[in-house]
Amino acid sequence: MSDPAAVLDALARLEGVPSAYAAARDGVDVVLRDRGLRRTSPETTAESLLRGAHASAVLEGSGSSLAQVRAGEGDEVAADAVRLSSVLLGQAPTLLRSPLQALAQLHTVVGARSLPADRLGRPRDADAAGVLRQVAQLVTATTQAPAMLVAAVVHAEVATAAPFASHNGLVARAAERLVLVARGVDEKSLVVPEAGHLALRAAYESNLRGFRDGGDAGVHSWLLYAAEAYAAAAEASPLRRTATD
């Protein structure tokens, strides 16, 4: 990658992208303003993380319901996703300081029950290591691009390149949420991006394929899709429920 900041800045100028991300950010901010009108407890963040873990697990092939996951009775994929969500926010400071370390830790946690120790947190091969270095450069780039766009690109790069031996979808979606937290879009992690993708599952999966295989047009389509998914993520926030209680 030539200059990560220049790449992100160029993506942020693509047709329709500035307005799409401005609208998505406005939608998230409207939901988060509810936080300023009432005290938000740690339980609200925990609920958002749980909803996200369930949605991410379903996208990864889990057949567990949210009620089963909430009761600790989910299948193995759901258990992996919940375990990952439990450590996610603690990696926010590390993400900005040492993104490779943060990504490695995410994979180490989520793969702990299914992989040997020497494969945890490590790229599959030299090409995968290069992908992770590029992702790290995107995370730390000084860019004018919206943080939500950075999160979307990080997500797609990890999901499509599959740099780890397993659980790449779970890691990709966790990394997306982590970028939103670390870059100040949603510091309390109250929106649920994973649920946004699940609500738009067909578009999510097709646009990821487009990002991987569709060249510049595929990347453009993914960015526009992701802005729509962030609007759905805001609607999935526990704050939407408490706002009407």
N, C-alpha and C positions, 0 to 999 in steps of 0.2 A: 504494500500500500504506500503510495508516494507520500502524501501528506494527509494524515487522517483528518485534521481540522478542515483542510480545503475540500476533501471529499464530502464531509458532513455539511459544510456550508453550501456546496453545490447541490446536494440532495435537498436541502432546505429551500432552495430556489426553484425547484421543479414546478411545473404547472399544477396548480391546485393545492400544492402542499402547504404553503404559508397559511392560506385560509382554513384548510382542514385542521391544521394543528392549533391554530388560534381558537377555533370553535371547540376542539376537543379539550383544550386547557380551560376554556371558559366553563365547559360542562363539569369538569372535575372541580374547579374552584367553587362553583355554585354549591356542590355537595359538601365540600370541605368547609365552607362558610358556616354550615350548621354546627360545626365543631366550636366555632366562636360564640354561638348562641347558647350553648349548654356545655357543661363539663363532659369531656370524653374520657371514659375509663379505659384502662389497659384491656379490659374485657372486650371492648369494641374492636381494638386492634387484633386481639386474639381471634375474634369471630371472623374478621376479614381474612386473616391468615388461614383459618380452617376452611373457609369457603374456597379460598384460592387453592389450597392443597387438594381438596376434593375435585375441583374443576380440572386442575392440572393432571391429576391421576386419571380421570375419565378420558382426557385427551390422550393419555399414554396407554389406554387400554383397560383401565380398571372398570369393573362392573359394580362397584360399591355405591350405595346411595349416600347422600349427605348425612342422613340420620345414622347410618351404620358407621360412617367415619366419625361422627360426633360421639358415638358411643364406644369408640375404640374397637369396632368390630369389622373394619374394612379389610379388604384383601391385601396382598403383599405390596402391590403397587401403591395403594392408598397409604399403607403404613410408611412406605418410603417417602411419599410426598409429605405426610404429616411430620415425619422426623426432620425432613429438610426445612419445613416451614418454622420449626421450633428454634432453629439456629440462624435463620435468615437475617433478621434485623441486626444481630450482633456483628454481621460482616459488613455493614454499611461503611464504617470508618476505614476498614481495610480495603474496600473496593476502590476508593479514591486514592489511597496511598500505595497499594500494591494489588492491582486487580488480578494478576495471575494467581497470587496467593488466595485471594477470595474465591475465585472460580475453582481452584483446586480443592479448597475446603468444602465448597458446596458439593462437589462430586464425591469427596471422601465420605461425607455424611450420608448422602443418598445411596451410595453404592456399598456401604459398609457390610450389609448382610448378604450380598450376592457376589462380591468380587474378592479375589485374594489381595492382601495388603499391598503387594508391589504394583497393582494396577489402579489403586485408588488415587484420584487427584492427578493422574499423569496422562499426558496426551498419548494417543494410540501409536503415533509414529512421528517422523520429522515433519511431515506435511501438517499434521494436526497441531504440532507445537507451533508452527508458523501461523496457523489460524488463530490460536490463542494469543499469540503476541500481537496480532493485528487487532483482535478484540480489545486487548488491554490498551492499545494505543487509542482506540475509539473512546474508551471510557475516560481516559485522562486528557483527551484533546481539549485545547482551549478553542472553543468554537462558538459561533453565533447561532448555530442550529438549536432548535428547541430541545430540551432535555428529553421530552417524550419521543422525539425522533431518534435521538441517540439510543434510548431504551429499545425502540423497535428494531433498529439495525443490529444492536447487540444480540437481541433475541433471535433474529433470523440467521445471523452468522453462526451462532452456536447450534441452533436447531438443524440447519441444513448441512453444515460441515461435519457435524457429529464428531467432535475431536476427542471425546472420551470413549472408554470401552463400553459404556452403558449409560442409560438414564439421561441421554442428551436433551430430550424434550423437557424433562423436569428441570434440569439445570438451566436450560435456556429461558424458561418461563420464570424461574426464580431469579435469574440474573436481570431480567427485564424489570421485575418488581423492585429489585435492589437498586437499580439505576434510578428509578423514580423516587425512591427514598433518599438515596445519597445525594442526588442533585436537587433536592428540595421541592419536587413537585408534590410529594405526598409523604412528608416526614414521619407521620404516624402510621403509614401504610393502611389507610382506611378504604381505599378503592380496591377493586378486585380484578386486576387485568386478566387473570386466568379465566375467570367467569365470563369476561367479555369475549374471549376467544372461543370458549365453549358455546356461548349463545350464537356465535357466528361460525360454527365449526366447519361447515362446508367451504365457506370463503376463506377461513383460516388455513385450512389444509391446502386448498388450491393455490392460494397466494404464496404460501411457503414454497410450494413446488415452483411457482413462477419466479420467486426470488432466486432459487437455486439454478433454474434452467432457462429462464426467460430473458437473460441479458438486462439491458438498461430498462426496457419496458416492464420486465418482471419486478425489478427493484422499485420502480415508480408505483406500480400497482400495489405492492406490499405496503409501501408507506401510506398510500391513501386508505387501504384497508385498515391498517393499524390505528389510524386516527379514528375511524369508525368504531373499532374495538375498544378504544379508550373511553369513548362515550358510553358504551355498554358496560364497561368496568365501573364507571361512576354510578350507573343505575344499580349495579349489584352490591354497592357498599352497604354495610349495616346501618350507616347513617340515614339511608333512604327510609329504612323501617322506623328508626327512632324519631325521625322528623315528623312522622304522622301518628306516633303513639299518643 
